[in-house]
Amino acid sequence: MTDKGAYVREMFARIAPRYDATNRVMTAGMDERWRRRAIALLAAPKGGAILDLCCGTGDVVFHLLRTDPSLHVTGIDFCAPMLDGARARAPKEARGDATFVEGDVMTLPFPDASFDGATMGFSLRNVVDIDAVLAEIRRVLKPGARFVNLDVSKAPNAIWKRCFDLYFYKMVPLIGGLVGGSKQAYTYLPQSLTHHPNADELRDRFAKAGFADAGYVRLMGGAIAIHYGSNQTSPVIPSAAQRSRGADV
Ligand SMILES: C[S@@+](CC[C@H](N)C(=O)[O-])C[C@H]1O[C@@H](n2cnc3c(N)ncnc32)[C@H](O)[C@@H]1O
């Protein structure tokens, strides 16, 4: 694992016990509404197998199952304490089939074309290589299956962006310190947006990775965005591991 990966994993391990409460306070409960919107955009097929990448304490997984208990949802995350939180919530919150797997989304431990849809919430900013993760997601999706990504973004209106940045870069660390127990972690999280592509650029990265109909929906004046795209049927995509080995496909 890279230095960034190890740093991110250790940071989430620190904030895991109070992660859910801090989220609700930081977003005034709106994060739940955004997740529901993302799930509506996924339009998962009945009874489908869905992968939630960087599942953390399971918020998106449980929302998926509340929306449609016929789904089979697998959450993957590389931070064991976050997964512990998800597993502890599951008996109360999962109305159906939820499985949690420890692993790195840079090299997904799943066979090609094994999922009918994929989701990711508030995490793409944290991965080491966005393009590698998008390629991995395509690899494990069945032809035509959709991927939906919910995350903080860069609002296009300069005045609104300044207001949001003030909140995100100044208030979030304070709330993170008071409620989440780690001001340092919640200082890193906003900074992960600084070098993240803006919404148009990210849509173009989806398209470049081979997602058909790549697009996005803006929420909160563009401070939040939901990107989506469908897995094109061809060509065969090499996994991150195959690419790093330079394997032929
Ligand atoms: C901000 S939390 C989001 C959790 C959840 N998706 C949600 O919506 O609340 C980010 C999560 O991404 C995980 N994560 C970051 N990089 C990862 C990677 N390369 N592989 C697996 N999990 C990763 C972290 O451990 C953390 O649980």
The ligand as an SDF file (V2000), in Angstrom:
LIG
                    3D

 27 29  0  0  0  0  0  0  0  0999 V2000
  -15.4240    9.3520    4.0330 C   0  0  0  0  0  0  0  0  0  0  0  0
  -15.5130    7.6170    4.3110 S   0  0  0  0  0  0  0  0  0  0  0  0
  -16.9830    7.2040    3.4320 C   0  0  0  0  0  0  0  0  0  0  0  0
  -17.7000    6.0220    3.9950 C   0  0  0  0  0  0  0  0  0  0  0  0
  -19.0600    5.7180    3.3600 C   0  0  0  0  0  0  0  0  0  0  0  0
  -18.9400    5.4360    1.9400 N   0  0  0  0  0  0  0  0  0  0  0  0
  -20.0490    6.8270    3.5740 C   0  0  0  0  0  0  0  0  0  0  0  0
  -20.6870    7.2580    2.6040 O   0  0  0  0  0  0  0  0  0  0  0  0
  -20.2080    7.2450    4.7230 O   0  0  0  0  0  0  0  0  0  0  0  0
  -14.2290    7.0200    3.2460 C   0  0  0  0  0  0  0  0  0  0  0  0
  -13.9710    5.5430    3.3780 C   0  0  0  0  0  0  0  0  0  0  0  0
  -13.1410    5.1510    2.2940 O   0  0  0  0  0  0  0  0  0  0  0  0
  -12.2510    4.1390    2.7540 C   0  0  0  0  0  0  0  0  0  0  0  0
  -11.1450    4.0490    1.7930 N   0  0  0  0  0  0  0  0  0  0  0  0
  -10.3590    5.0390    1.3490 C   0  0  0  0  0  0  0  0  0  0  0  0
   -9.4670    4.5670    0.4410 N   0  0  0  0  0  0  0  0  0  0  0  0
   -9.7410    3.2470    0.2880 C   0  0  0  0  0  0  0  0  0  0  0  0
   -9.1820    2.2140   -0.5130 C   0  0  0  0  0  0  0  0  0  0  0  0
   -8.1620    2.4540   -1.3410 N   0  0  0  0  0  0  0  0  0  0  0  0
   -9.7070    0.9760   -0.4280 N   0  0  0  0  0  0  0  0  0  0  0  0
  -10.7250    0.7180    0.4240 C   0  0  0  0  0  0  0  0  0  0  0  0
  -11.3050    1.6550    1.2190 N   0  0  0  0  0  0  0  0  0  0  0  0
  -10.8100    2.9070    1.1470 C   0  0  0  0  0  0  0  0  0  0  0  0
  -11.8790    4.6030    4.1460 C   0  0  0  0  0  0  0  0  0  0  0  0
  -11.3850    3.5530    4.9410 O   0  0  0  0  0  0  0  0  0  0  0  0
  -13.2280    5.1380    4.6480 C   0  0  0  0  0  0  0  0  0  0  0  0
  -13.9630    4.1590    5.3320 O   0  0  0  0  0  0  0  0  0  0  0  0
  1  2  1  0
  2  3  1  0
  2 10  1  0
  3  4  1  0
  4  5  1  0
  5  6  1  0
  5  7  1  0
  7  8  2  0
  7  9  1  0
 10 11  1  0
 11 12  1  0
 11 26  1  0
 12 13  1  0
 13 14  1  0
 13 24  1  0
 14 15  1  0
 14 23  1  0
 15 16  2  0
 16 17  1  0
 17 18  1  0
 17 23  2  0
 18 19  1  0
 18 20  2  0
 20 21  1  0
 21 22  2  0
 22 23  1  0
 24 25  1  0
 24 26  1  0
 26 27  1  0
M  CHG  2   2   1   9  -1
M  END
$$$$
